[in-house]
Amino acid sequence: MKQSAMPSMGNPGHPLRRCEPDCLQAELTRYLDEDDAMSRFDIGLQFMDTGRMTYHGRRHDAAFWIENASVA
């Protein structure tokens, strides 16, 4: 199974100031101090049938798909 967590569109987060070395820490602090609403994430799950899946025409065992999660 592949999984992902994507921020919901209604999250109150601000764009990161990437020039700031601790931009994630600064945004978390800002969020805790200023925002009233909690952040939400959409969780995506993709169940895989490894017995039917192929990569470049070849079948692979389940470990291949788990260890190479970027392979579609």
C-alpha positions in Angstrom: 0.0 0.0 0.0 1.2 3.5 -0.8 0.2 6.4 1.4 0.4 10.2 1.3 -0.8 13.1 3.5 -1.7 16.3 1.6 -2.6 19.6 3.3 -6.3 20.5 2.9 -7.1 23.5 0.8 -8.6 25.3 3.8 -5.5 25.2 6.0 -4.6 28.6 7.5 -0.9 28.2 6.8 1.2 31.0 5.3 3.8 30.7 2.5 7.2 29.8 3.9 10.0 32.4 3.9 12.6 30.2 2.4 15.4 32.7 2.9 15.0 32.2 6.6 17.0 29.2 7.8 14.4 28.1 10.3 11.3 28.8 8.2 9.5 25.6 9.2 10.0 26.4 12.9 8.9 30.0 12.3 5.7 29.0 10.6 4.9 26.4 13.3 5.4 29.1 16.0 3.3 31.6 14.0 0.6 29.0 13.6 0.5 28.1 17.3 0.5 31.8 18.3 -1.9 33.2 15.8 -4.2 30.7 14.1 -7.6 29.7 15.6 -8.3 26.8 13.3 -6.4 23.5 13.4 -4.7 22.3 10.2 -6.2 19.3 8.3 -4.7 16.8 6.0 -6.3 14.5 3.4 -4.9 11.0 3.7 -4.5 9.0 0.4 -4.2 5.3 0.3 -3.4 3.2 -2.7 -3.9 -0.5 -2.3 -1.7 -2.5 -4.7 -2.0 -6.0 -6.2 1.6 -6.9 -6.5 0.8 -10.1 -8.3 -0.5 -8.2 -11.3 1.9 -5.2 -11.3 4.8 -5.0 -13.8 7.6 -2.5 -14.2 9.2 -2.4 -17.7 7.2 -5.6 -18.5 8.6 -7.6 -15.6 6.9 -8.8 -12.4 8.6 -8.1 -9.1 8.0 -9.2 -5.5 6.2 -7.0 -2.9 9.6 -5.7 -1.5 10.4 -4.1 -4.8 7.2 -2.0 -4.7 7.7 -1.0 -1.1 11.4 -0.1 -1.4 10.8 1.8 -4.6 7.7 3.8 -3.7 8.4 6.4 -6.4 7.8 3.7 -9.1 4.2 4.2 -10.4 
